[in-house]
Amino acid sequence: MKIAVAGLGYVGVSNSLLLAKQHQVVAFDIDQNKIDLLNKGISPVRDDVASDYLKNESLNLKATLDSSEAVKDADLLICEATFLRGQIREGNNHLFAYEAGKIAKNANVDKLLLTHFWP
């Protein structure tokens, strides 16, 4: 199963690492530094468990800036959609649920899973 994960914050990194043990995972983010770190096997977030997992587990994981590449032929898109449409997301780059829906629809993603944690 190919799984696309939107965002490489704590939630996205955790989801990506756990799922990449048994599935092909392509994570995307707008931060090139996070992409580079994860592709080098270094956690882009401060988390000892994530760092240990990257060092010691065999993972089918790739990170990219290109959301189209990530979602292409994906069976599932996982996206943390913290904010509701119309809310201000100043200083935060989480997608809105409707944005995740558009990405999934345009790429013919089979399923979309929205996670939601109030800020």
Disulfide bonds with the S-S distance in Angstrom:
none
